[in-house]
Amino acid sequence: MVKMTLIARVADGLPLAEGLDTDKSHELDQFKQQAKTLFRKMSQSTSAPSRMSMETGPLTFHYIIENNVCYLTLTERAYPKKLAFQYLEELNNEFSRLYGSQIDTVARPYAFIKFDTFIQKTKKLYADTRTQRNIDRLNADISEVHSIMTKNIQEVLGHGERLDRMTQMSNSLAQESKQFLGKSKDLHRQALIRKYMPFAVVAAVILFFFWLRRLFY
């Protein structure tokens, strides 16, 4: 059964539409936060898979990316993967038809919230896996679905967090390296001054003595 549906722009993670489900449990809010974190990770990555399933507790996220838009749904883990992706494909086809020309220009979140009407209608069609319609879809040979990777959500989000930490550490080390180089140059300069200052003082005294001698003799 489909628990949640979200649609977001990949380039910046901006939410575009959502299935306004009646289930407002605290647990579902936690899954929604995971989904938003996933959108943020996608916006920071240049190599996000175009299709993936991610297990999270007793549920599973499924998503597809088409034309800079991510269509994501959350289902029970036992829900057929094939139906989940066909559900997302139907959303993609209709959403692209209605709003394809506006996707890159909208600036406000949930600009296409009216798409919920289509989400709810389509969700009902996929609710019962035993209907003849869904049995036929399950029996359809869709080889692409079999090759879609399944991971754990913490593995996906954690990988991104590790990359973020590595980037921060790299930037910090680069900054510290610049500071160390600057301090090293200062110390080298001070060492040269301490080394040659006595000779410079003696030379200055000798030159001053000769200048006075020429001046008075």
C-alpha positions as CSV (number, residue, x, y, z in Angstrom):
1,M,0.0,0.0,0.0
2,V,1.2,3.5,-0.9
3,K,1.8,5.5,2.3
4,M,3.2,8.8,1.0
5,T,4.0,10.5,-2.3
6,L,6.3,13.5,-2.8
7,I,7.4,15.2,-6.0
8,A,10.5,17.6,-6.0
9,R,12.8,19.4,-8.3
10,V,16.2,17.6,-8.4
11,A,18.3,20.7,-9.0
12,D,17.6,22.3,-5.7
13,G,15.3,19.9,-3.8
14,L,12.3,22.3,-4.0
15,P,9.0,20.3,-3.3
16,L,6.6,20.7,-6.1
17,A,3.6,18.5,-5.1
18,E,2.6,16.1,-2.5
19,G,-0.1,13.5,-1.9
20,L,-2.2,15.0,0.9
21,D,-2.7,11.8,2.9
22,T,-5.1,11.6,5.8
23,D,-2.5,9.7,7.9
24,K,-0.8,12.5,9.9
25,S,1.1,10.2,12.4
26,H,4.4,11.3,13.9
27,E,6.0,8.2,12.4
28,L,5.0,9.4,8.9
29,D,6.5,12.9,9.7
30,Q,9.8,11.2,10.4
31,F,9.7,9.4,7.0
32,K,8.9,12.7,5.3
33,Q,12.0,14.3,6.9
34,Q,14.0,11.4,5.5
35,A,12.5,12.1,2.1
36,K,13.4,15.8,2.3
37,T,16.9,14.9,3.3
38,L,17.2,12.6,0.3
39,F,16.1,15.4,-2.0
40,R,18.7,17.7,-0.5
41,K,21.4,15.0,-1.1
42,M,20.2,14.6,-4.7
43,S,20.6,18.4,-5.3
44,Q,24.2,18.2,-4.1
45,S,25.1,15.2,-6.2
46,T,25.8,14.8,-9.9
47,S,25.5,11.0,-10.0
48,A,22.2,10.1,-8.2
49,P,20.8,6.9,-9.7
50,S,17.7,7.6,-11.8
51,R,15.8,4.8,-10.1
52,M,16.2,3.3,-6.7
53,S,14.5,1.6,-3.8
54,M,15.5,2.2,-0.1
55,E,14.4,0.2,2.8
56,T,13.6,2.1,6.0
57,G,12.2,0.1,8.9
58,P,9.1,-1.8,7.8
59,L,8.6,0.4,4.8
60,T,10.4,1.1,1.5
61,F,11.0,4.3,-0.5
62,H,10.9,4.1,-4.3
63,Y,11.8,6.9,-6.6
64,I,12.4,7.8,-10.2
65,I,14.1,10.9,-11.7
66,E,12.8,12.2,-15.0
67,N,13.5,15.7,-16.6
68,N,14.9,17.2,-13.4
69,V,12.0,15.9,-11.3
70,C,12.1,13.2,-8.6
71,Y,8.9,11.2,-8.0
72,L,9.1,9.5,-4.7
73,T,6.7,7.1,-2.8
74,L,6.8,5.3,0.4
75,T,5.2,1.8,0.6
76,E,4.9,-1.2,2.8
77,R,8.0,-3.4,2.3
78,A,5.8,-6.2,1.1
79,Y,4.2,-4.1,-1.6
80,P,5.4,-5.2,-5.1
81,K,8.3,-3.2,-6.4
82,K,7.0,-3.5,-9.9
83,L,3.7,-1.8,-9.0
84,A,5.4,1.0,-7.1
85,F,7.5,2.0,-10.1
86,Q,4.5,1.7,-12.5
87,Y,2.7,4.0,-10.1
88,L,5.5,6.5,-10.2
89,E,5.7,6.3,-14.0
90,E,2.0,7.2,-14.2
91,L,2.6,10.2,-12.0
92,N,5.5,11.3,-14.2
93,N,3.6,11.0,-17.4
94,E,0.7,13.2,-16.2
95,F,2.9,15.7,-14.2
96,S,5.1,16.2,-17.3
97,R,2.1,16.7,-19.5
98,L,0.5,19.3,-17.2
99,Y,3.6,21.2,-15.8
100,G,6.6,20.2,-17.9
101,S,7.2,23.7,-19.2
102,Q,7.0,25.3,-15.8
103,I,9.2,23.0,-13.7
104,D,12.4,25.0,-14.1
105,T,10.9,28.4,-13.4
106,V,8.7,28.0,-10.3
107,A,10.2,29.5,-7.2
108,R,7.6,28.7,-4.4
109,P,7.3,25.3,-2.7
110,Y,4.3,23.2,-3.7
111,A,3.5,25.3,-6.7
112,F,1.6,22.3,-8.2
113,I,-0.2,21.1,-5.1
114,K,-3.4,20.7,-7.1
115,F,-1.7,17.6,-8.6
116,D,-2.8,15.9,-5.4
117,T,-6.2,15.1,-7.1
118,F,-4.4,13.0,-9.7
119,I,-2.1,11.4,-7.0
120,Q,-5.1,10.3,-4.9
121,K,-7.0,8.9,-7.9
122,T,-3.9,7.0,-9.1
123,K,-3.1,5.8,-5.6
124,K,-6.5,4.2,-5.3
125,L,-5.9,2.2,-8.5
126,Y,-2.7,0.7,-7.0
127,A,-4.1,0.2,-3.5
128,D,-5.3,-3.4,-3.9
129,T,-2.7,-5.6,-5.5
130,R,-5.3,-8.3,-6.1
131,T,-7.4,-6.4,-8.7
132,Q,-7.2,-7.8,-12.3
133,R,-5.6,-4.6,-13.4
134,N,-2.7,-4.8,-11.0
135,I,-2.3,-8.6,-11.5
136,D,-1.9,-7.9,-15.2
137,R,0.7,-5.3,-14.4
138,L,2.5,-7.7,-12.1
139,N,2.6,-10.3,-14.8
140,A,4.0,-7.9,-17.4
141,D,7.6,-8.4,-18.2
142,I,9.4,-5.2,-17.2
143,S,13.0,-6.2,-17.1
144,E,14.2,-2.7,-16.0
145,V,12.5,-3.1,-12.6
146,H,14.5,-6.2,-11.8
147,S,17.8,-4.3,-12.2
148,I,16.8,-1.4,-9.9
149,M,19.1,-1.2,-6.9
150,T,17.7,-1.6,-3.4
151,K,19.6,-0.1,-0.5
152,N,19.0,0.9,3.1
153,I,18.0,4.5,3.6
154,Q,20.7,5.1,6.3
155,E,23.3,3.8,3.9
156,V,22.2,6.3,1.3
157,L,21.8,9.3,3.6
158,G,24.9,8.3,5.7
159,H,27.0,8.1,2.5
160,G,26.1,11.7,1.7
161,E,26.8,12.8,5.3
162,R,30.2,11.2,5.1
163,L,30.9,13.0,1.9
164,D,29.8,16.3,3.5
165,R,32.1,15.7,6.4
166,M,35.0,14.8,4.1
167,T,34.4,18.0,2.1
168,Q,34.4,20.1,5.3
169,M,37.5,18.4,6.6
170,S,39.3,18.9,3.2
171,N,38.3,22.6,3.3
172,S,39.5,22.9,6.9
173,L,42.8,21.3,6.1
174,A,43.3,23.5,3.1
175,Q,42.7,26.6,5.3
176,E,45.0,25.4,8.0
177,S,47.6,24.7,5.4
178,K,47.5,28.3,4.2
179,Q,47.7,29.6,7.7
180,F,50.7,27.3,8.5
181,L,52.4,28.4,5.3
182,G,51.9,32.1,6.2
183,K,53.3,31.5,9.7
184,S,56.2,29.5,8.3
185,K,57.1,32.5,6.0
186,D,56.9,34.9,9.0
187,L,59.2,32.6,11.1
188,H,61.7,32.3,8.3
189,R,61.7,36.1,7.9
190,Q,62.3,36.6,11.6
191,A,65.1,34.0,11.6
192,L,66.9,35.9,8.8
193,I,66.5,39.2,10.6
194,R,67.9,37.7,13.8
195,K,70.8,36.1,11.8
196,Y,71.9,39.1,9.8
197,M,70.8,42.0,12.0
198,P,74.1,42.1,14.0
199,F,76.1,42.3,10.7
200,A,73.8,45.1,9.4
201,V,74.2,47.1,12.7
202,V,78.1,46.7,12.5
203,A,78.1,47.7,8.9
204,A,75.9,50.7,9.6
205,V,78.1,51.9,12.5
206,I,81.2,51.5,10.2
207,L,79.6,53.5,7.4
208,F,78.5,56.2,9.9
209,F,82.0,56.4,11.3
210,F,83.5,56.9,7.8
211,W,80.8,59.5,7.0
212,L,81.7,61.5,10.1
213,R,85.4,61.2,9.3
214,R,84.9,62.6,5.8
215,L,82.6,65.3,7.2
216,F,85.2,66.7,9.8
217,Y,88.5,65.8,8.1
